[in-house]
Amino acid sequence: MAAQANTSYNNQPRERAYVAPKQVPIGEPGSGAPITQTVELNIIETESGQMLFEPDAIHIEKGSVVRFVIKNSGALEHEFFLGSFEEIAEHQKRMRDHPDTPHSGTNTVAILSGETAELDWKFSSKTNMEFVCLIPGHREAGMWGVIIVHDHLAPKLKD
């Protein structure tokens, strides 16, 4: 399942936030491009009430097409929402104001308890961004992480 940003600009829904003015570029849908990296994530719920993504920090090389494979090992339904810090803040506010709104969009997948979901994304710009579960209360319980997109993953050796 591929994804693209789906948030709003000037309170108008849009499907492609990565081409909206004044929006931090986060990349674009994988759209059938060959996968160059697979990132496996696990969702866990702790006895103390924390909800976590493992890992919660991911480094990706610019230009990579990444398949996220997200396994929900918890008892509750969760989501994986990929976006810029600004997009996620806007979406989180909307979810607080309208908690019964269905979580949909091509940059997000819902994952039922015990299930696994996939999301493909091409990272075309150097940036820092976030992934999160925005079901009310889940981010506050720890369900968020960061993605750092580099133009290199290791120092280039000089001849």
TAVEN-V839323 format. One record per helix or strand of 3 or more residues. SS is the DSSP state (a for helix, b for strand). FROM is the first residue (numbers start at 1). LEN is the number of residues. If there is no record, write none. Layout:
BEGIN
SS,FROM,LEN ; SS,FROM,LEN
END
This chain:
BEGIN
a,17,3 ; b,37,9 ; b,51,4 ; b,57,5 ; b,65,8 ; b,78,6 ; a,85,13 ; b,108,4 ; b,116,7 ; b,127,6 ; b,144,7
END
